[in-house]
């Protein structure tokens, strides 16, 4: 499943892996980048035109400037040279616009906590993927009722949001199949499901609606901001983190979600006795999870021998789990209680 941010310390990092929040677009062509700020490449006359002379197609000559200071055919004030600097600026402008523009008016925001931007290592890379017609319909119809943006501007009243149900937080739900099944199997528990993947958000909303489940709320954005600024102390009855990105390369281990600093954020918002349930098919990450959770003073292993737990019946087999099993991976569950 997709994963949420780690290392919630506000300090920066000079590591090249540190990335700013918000979706970034890559792979754009020079023409696309130029078009983002009005630089165009079009076929024109082969001979030079005199100052003030119109071209054969009736447009103003390239050197002319309109009354507002823009070049004819350009969407921005002032003439912009079609050189490397202009294309680079166009690329940055294009990425900035995409970060700010919602894909679906009234749906999940592109950068809900933009005002809370901070430079820190994150364990996720927001990405824009193709949204199907069904997912789009679910977002447009159901987001106003069951969706919320993680903007860091308010503390959520979970009692009101879930009509008094006990609430567990799930960080990273992928396409939402397992989350929807758990919600349908246990309608007496509310699930606050967090992810940044727009197609998955729409898919989960659609699945929950089809099953008649009303105990799911989909949160869009950075889980660190949610934990740090939008949840009241001892308001959660559990935390689920299933198959987070293992970041297998050694230089990326700092991006893994389950870290001491992350658990420091989690502990205060969990009720005493609340269960932290993690699952992974990546053996080295499972070992790290076990080590970090065991060492933390506010969590206690529910397994008597201090090892891994058998998969609870309430956790369905996920798509990611199936892929891991097909590759011969061993899946580990960890169940720790907040003390």
Backbone torsions as a table, in degrees:
resi	resn	phi	psi	omega
1	UNK	NA	157.4	178.0
2	UNK	-67.7	156.6	-171.8
3	UNK	-122.0	160.8	-177.6
4	UNK	-108.5	174.7	-169.8
5	UNK	-68.4	153.0	175.9
6	UNK	-119.6	-174.0	172.9
7	UNK	48.4	70.9	-171.8
8	UNK	-78.5	14.0	177.9
9	UNK	-67.1	138.6	-175.7
10	UNK	-73.9	-11.6	-178.4
11	UNK	-68.9	160.2	-177.1
12	UNK	-89.1	-176.6	177.8
13	UNK	-143.5	137.0	178.0
14	UNK	-92.4	8.8	178.8
15	UNK	-71.5	144.1	-177.9
16	UNK	-66.9	-15.9	-178.6
17	UNK	-79.7	-16.2	-179.5
18	UNK	-65.2	130.4	-175.6
19	UNK	-128.7	147.7	177.2
20	UNK	-72.7	156.7	179.8
21	UNK	-70.8	158.4	174.8
22	UNK	101.7	151.1	-178.3
23	UNK	-68.7	139.5	177.6
24	UNK	-117.6	140.0	178.8
25	UNK	-101.2	134.3	178.8
26	UNK	-127.1	166.5	174.4
27	UNK	80.0	13.4	-179.4
28	UNK	-74.4	150.2	178.5
29	UNK	-83.8	165.7	179.0
30	UNK	-62.2	-37.7	-179.6
31	UNK	-66.1	-40.2	177.6
32	UNK	-62.3	-45.7	-178.6
33	UNK	-64.0	-41.4	179.7
34	UNK	-64.1	-39.6	-178.6
35	UNK	-64.4	-26.5	-177.6
36	UNK	-61.8	-28.9	178.9
37	UNK	-120.9	16.6	172.1
38	UNK	95.1	7.1	176.3
39	UNK	-81.7	121.6	-176.5
40	UNK	-120.8	154.1	175.8
41	UNK	-121.9	106.9	-176.9
42	UNK	-132.4	154.0	178.0
43	UNK	-68.1	136.3	-177.6
44	UNK	-134.9	-176.6	-179.7
45	UNK	-66.2	149.7	-178.5
46	UNK	-83.6	-24.7	179.4
47	UNK	-96.0	157.4	177.7
48	UNK	-72.3	145.0	177.1
49	UNK	-103.5	143.2	179.3
50	UNK	-72.4	156.4	178.4
51	UNK	-54.2	128.3	178.4
52	UNK	85.0	-8.8	-177.5
53	UNK	-84.9	136.5	178.5
54	UNK	-76.1	150.3	177.3
55	UNK	-79.6	165.9	-178.1
56	UNK	-57.1	-28.1	-178.8
57	UNK	-88.1	5.6	174.7
58	UNK	91.4	0.4	-179.6
59	UNK	-86.7	163.3	178.2
60	UNK	-70.7	151.9	179.4
61	UNK	-64.4	156.0	-173.1
62	UNK	-57.8	-31.3	-174.3
63	UNK	-82.5	-10.1	-175.9
64	UNK	-73.6	154.1	178.4
65	UNK	-128.4	136.5	-178.2
66	UNK	-79.9	177.4	-174.8
67	UNK	-64.0	-27.8	-179.0
68	UNK	-89.0	7.6	176.1
69	UNK	87.5	10.3	-179.1
70	UNK	-106.1	155.6	175.3
71	UNK	-77.2	135.6	178.5
72	UNK	-52.4	133.3	-178.8
73	UNK	89.4	-5.7	179.8
74	UNK	-98.9	148.5	-178.6
75	UNK	-98.0	1.9	-179.6
76	UNK	-127.2	151.0	179.1
77	UNK	-63.3	144.9	175.5
78	UNK	83.0	152.4	178.3
79	UNK	-77.1	136.6	-179.6
80	UNK	-117.3	115.4	-179.5
81	UNK	-68.4	139.0	-179.9
82	UNK	-84.2	65.6	178.4
83	UNK	-118.9	-176.1	-175.8
84	UNK	-61.4	-39.9	-179.4
85	UNK	-63.4	-41.0	-179.8
86	UNK	-66.7	-41.0	179.4
87	UNK	-66.3	-37.3	178.0
88	UNK	-65.7	-43.8	177.8
89	UNK	-62.4	-37.8	178.8
90	UNK	-63.2	-39.2	179.7
91	UNK	-63.3	-44.1	178.6
92	UNK	-64.3	-41.1	-179.8
93	UNK	-65.3	-39.7	179.2
94	UNK	-63.1	-44.6	178.7
95	UNK	-64.1	-39.1	-180.0
96	UNK	-63.4	-43.7	-179.9
97	UNK	-63.1	-40.4	-179.7
98	UNK	-65.5	-34.4	178.1
99	UNK	-65.9	-31.8	-173.6
100	UNK	-92.3	-23.5	-173.4
101	UNK	-88.3	125.1	174.8
102	UNK	-69.7	142.3	178.3
103	UNK	-74.1	-32.6	-178.5
104	UNK	-131.9	109.5	178.4
105	UNK	-53.4	128.5	-176.7
106	UNK	86.1	-4.6	179.3
107	UNK	-103.8	-158.5	-178.4
108	UNK	-63.1	135.6	-179.0
109	UNK	-74.9	151.3	179.6
110	UNK	-68.7	-36.2	-178.6
111	UNK	-144.1	74.7	-169.9
112	UNK	-62.7	-28.3	-178.7
113	UNK	-112.1	38.8	-178.7
114	UNK	-56.2	-35.6	-179.8
115	UNK	-71.2	-12.1	179.8
116	UNK	-104.0	20.4	-177.4
117	UNK	-57.8	135.2	175.8
118	UNK	-147.3	149.3	-179.1
119	UNK	-88.4	109.3	176.5
120	UNK	-155.2	161.9	-179.8
121	UNK	-70.7	136.2	179.1
122	UNK	-120.1	154.0	-179.3
123	UNK	-100.4	8.9	179.5
124	UNK	-136.3	156.8	175.6
125	UNK	-122.3	103.9	178.2
126	UNK	-57.5	138.0	-177.9
127	UNK	-142.7	150.3	178.2
128	UNK	-105.0	115.8	179.3
129	UNK	-114.4	168.8	-179.2
130	UNK	-65.4	131.7	177.5
131	UNK	-103.3	125.5	-179.3
132	UNK	-72.6	166.7	178.6
133	UNK	-60.7	-40.9	179.4
134	UNK	-65.9	-42.0	178.3
135	UNK	-64.6	-41.0	178.6
136	UNK	-63.1	-42.9	179.3
137	UNK	-61.6	-40.5	179.2
138	UNK	-65.8	-41.8	178.6
139	UNK	-62.1	-46.7	-177.0
140	UNK	-67.4	-34.5	-175.5
141	UNK	-88.0	-37.7	-169.6
142	UNK	-105.3	-20.4	-177.3
143	UNK	-57.8	-44.7	-179.7
144	UNK	-57.3	-26.8	-177.5
145	UNK	-93.9	-41.5	-171.6
146	UNK	-117.5	1.0	-177.5
147	UNK	-111.2	156.0	175.7
148	UNK	-152.0	147.5	177.4
149	UNK	-94.7	139.4	176.5
150	UNK	-86.1	92.4	-176.1
151	UNK	-105.6	-8.4	179.2
152	UNK	71.9	16.4	-173.7
153	UNK	-104.1	-2.6	-177.9
154	UNK	-157.1	161.5	173.8
155	UNK	-98.8	126.0	-177.2
156	UNK	-72.8	137.9	172.1
157	UNK	-94.8	93.9	-174.9
158	UNK	-67.3	-29.6	177.9
159	UNK	-62.4	-43.8	178.1
160	UNK	-72.0	-40.5	-176.1
161	UNK	-64.1	-34.5	-176.7
162	UNK	-114.9	19.7	175.5
163	UNK	54.3	40.1	173.9
164	UNK	85.1	1.2	179.3
165	UNK	-72.7	149.9	167.6
166	UNK	-63.7	146.1	-170.6
167	UNK	-124.7	132.1	171.1
168	UNK	-112.5	146.2	178.4
169	UNK	-100.4	128.7	174.6
170	UNK	-114.5	123.8	-178.5
171	UNK	-105.9	114.1	-179.8
172	UNK	83.5	99.1	-177.3
173	UNK	-118.8	6.6	176.7
174	UNK	60.1	-124.2	179.1
175	UNK	-91.1	0.2	169.4
176	UNK	86.7	3.3	-176.5
177	UNK	-61.9	-47.8	-178.4
178	UNK	-67.7	-38.8	179.5
179	UNK	-62.9	-44.8	179.5
180	UNK	-62.6	-38.3	-179.9
181	UNK	-67.9	-42.0	178.8
182	UNK	-64.2	-37.7	178.3
183	UNK	-65.0	-40.8	179.8
184	UNK	-69.6	-36.8	-178.5
185	UNK	-73.7	-25.1	-176.4
186	UNK	-134.2	73.7	-177.2
187	UNK	-67.0	-11.1	178.6
188	UNK	-84.4	0.6	178.2
189	UNK	-121.7	130.0	176.1
190	UNK	-84.2	142.0	179.2
191	UNK	-119.8	117.3	173.0
192	UNK	-96.3	102.4	-171.5
193	UNK	-101.6	124.5	-174.4
194	UNK	-113.8	132.9	173.4
195	UNK	-163.0	168.2	179.1
196	UNK	-116.6	4.0	-175.1
197	UNK	-91.8	108.9	-173.7
198	UNK	-59.5	-45.6	177.9
199	UNK	-58.9	-39.3	178.0
200	UNK	-65.3	-37.7	177.7
201	UNK	-61.4	-47.1	178.5
202	UNK	-64.6	-38.1	-179.2
203	UNK	-65.7	-44.0	179.3
204	UNK	-63.6	-42.9	178.1
205	UNK	-59.4	-43.7	179.8
206	UNK	-64.8	-41.4	179.7
207	UNK	-65.7	-43.2	179.6
208	UNK	-63.8	-41.2	179.8
209	UNK	-65.1	-42.0	-179.8
210	UNK	-64.1	-35.2	-179.7
211	UNK	-82.4	-7.2	-177.4
212	UNK	76.5	19.6	-179.8
213	UNK	-83.6	129.9	177.5
214	UNK	-114.5	12.7	-175.7
215	UNK	-105.9	22.9	178.5
216	UNK	-118.6	134.2	170.1
217	UNK	-125.9	135.4	-176.0
218	UNK	-105.7	122.2	-179.3
219	UNK	-108.1	134.4	-175.8
220	UNK	-110.7	118.7	174.9
221	UNK	137.6	-156.5	-170.7
222	UNK	-86.8	116.4	-177.2
223	UNK	-65.5	-27.0	178.1
224	UNK	-63.4	-43.3	178.2
225	UNK	-65.3	-38.4	176.6
226	UNK	-59.7	-50.2	-178.0
227	UNK	-65.6	-39.3	-172.5
228	UNK	-79.9	-33.5	-168.3
229	UNK	-127.7	-12.6	-170.7
230	UNK	-122.3	2.6	178.9
231	UNK	-120.0	134.9	179.2
232	UNK	-75.2	155.3	176.9
233	UNK	-57.4	138.4	176.4
234	UNK	52.5	45.7	-179.3
235	UNK	-104.3	-11.6	-176.7
236	UNK	-107.2	144.6	176.8
237	UNK	-98.4	-0.9	177.9
238	UNK	175.8	164.9	176.8
239	UNK	-134.7	134.6	178.0
240	UNK	-124.2	128.6	175.7
241	UNK	-133.2	100.0	-174.7
242	UNK	-107.9	121.9	173.9
243	UNK	53.0	55.9	174.9
244	UNK	-70.1	163.4	178.5
245	UNK	-59.1	123.8	-177.7
246	UNK	-78.9	-11.9	-177.5
247	UNK	42.0	71.7	-169.5
248	UNK	-67.9	-27.7	-179.5
249	UNK	-68.7	139.8	-176.3
250	UNK	-58.3	-37.8	-177.4
251	UNK	-73.0	-9.8	178.4
252	UNK	-104.8	1.3	-177.7
253	UNK	-59.0	-28.6	179.6
254	UNK	-65.7	-14.1	178.4
255	UNK	-86.3	-10.5	-179.1
256	UNK	-61.9	144.0	-173.8
257	UNK	-70.4	-47.0	-174.1
258	UNK	-79.0	96.8	-179.3
259	UNK	-135.0	160.5	179.4
260	UNK	-55.5	-42.8	-178.3
261	UNK	-64.6	-35.3	177.8
262	UNK	-66.5	-42.7	178.8
263	UNK	-65.3	-31.2	175.1
264	UNK	-61.4	-34.4	176.6
265	UNK	-75.2	-36.5	-175.2
266	UNK	-71.3	-43.8	-171.1
267	UNK	-54.1	-46.4	-176.0
268	UNK	-65.7	-26.3	-176.5
269	UNK	-91.5	-3.2	176.6
270	UNK	-93.3	142.2	173.6
271	UNK	-72.7	152.1	174.2
272	UNK	-55.6	132.4	-178.5
273	UNK	89.6	-9.5	178.2
274	UNK	-62.0	146.3	-174.7
275	UNK	-100.9	130.9	168.0
276	UNK	-97.1	118.1	-176.3
277	UNK	-117.4	114.6	177.7
278	UNK	-116.1	150.6	175.7
279	UNK	-145.5	139.5	178.0
280	UNK	-154.6	152.4	175.9
281	UNK	-107.3	10.8	179.9
282	UNK	-104.1	106.7	-171.6
283	UNK	-53.6	-48.3	-179.7
284	UNK	-62.2	-34.5	178.7
285	UNK	-71.2	-38.1	176.1
286	UNK	-59.3	-41.7	178.5
287	UNK	-63.6	-40.4	178.0
288	UNK	-65.6	-44.0	178.2
289	UNK	-56.5	-48.2	-178.2
290	UNK	-61.3	-42.6	-179.5
291	UNK	-64.9	-46.3	-175.9
292	UNK	-68.6	-44.5	-179.6
293	UNK	-66.7	-39.7	179.8
294	UNK	-64.8	-36.7	-176.7
295	UNK	-77.4	-18.0	-175.6
296	UNK	-77.9	131.1	-173.9
297	UNK	-69.8	-14.1	-175.2
298	UNK	-104.7	12.5	177.6
299	UNK	-134.2	144.8	-177.5
300	UNK	-133.3	132.8	-179.9
301	UNK	-66.2	133.0	178.6
302	UNK	-82.1	-8.9	178.7
303	UNK	-90.8	129.9	-172.5
304	UNK	-58.7	-39.5	-176.1
305	UNK	-86.0	2.0	176.6
306	UNK	79.4	16.2	-177.8
307	UNK	-106.5	-149.8	179.9
308	UNK	-81.5	156.4	-179.4
309	UNK	-102.9	152.8	171.5
310	UNK	-67.3	154.9	-179.5
311	UNK	-64.0	123.0	178.4
312	UNK	-65.4	151.2	-178.0
313	UNK	-63.6	-26.6	-176.4
314	UNK	-77.3	-14.6	179.3
315	UNK	-92.0	111.4	179.9
316	UNK	-73.3	159.6	173.6
317	UNK	-66.5	125.3	-178.5
318	UNK	-93.6	166.2	177.7
319	UNK	-61.2	-42.0	178.7
320	UNK	-64.4	-38.4	179.3
321	UNK	-64.1	-42.4	177.9
322	UNK	-61.0	-39.9	177.7
323	UNK	-63.9	-40.2	178.6
324	UNK	-66.6	-42.1	179.1
325	UNK	-63.9	-37.4	177.8
326	UNK	-62.6	-27.9	179.3
327	UNK	-89.8	2.7	179.7
328	UNK	86.4	12.4	179.5
329	UNK	-74.5	151.5	174.5
330	UNK	-100.2	129.5	-178.2
331	UNK	-93.9	132.5	178.8
332	UNK	-117.0	133.7	171.2
333	UNK	-106.7	142.8	176.0
334	UNK	-128.1	129.6	-179.0
335	UNK	-125.9	109.9	-178.7
336	UNK	-121.8	138.6	179.0
337	UNK	-98.1	142.8	176.1
338	UNK	-78.4	128.0	-178.2
339	UNK	-109.9	NA	NA
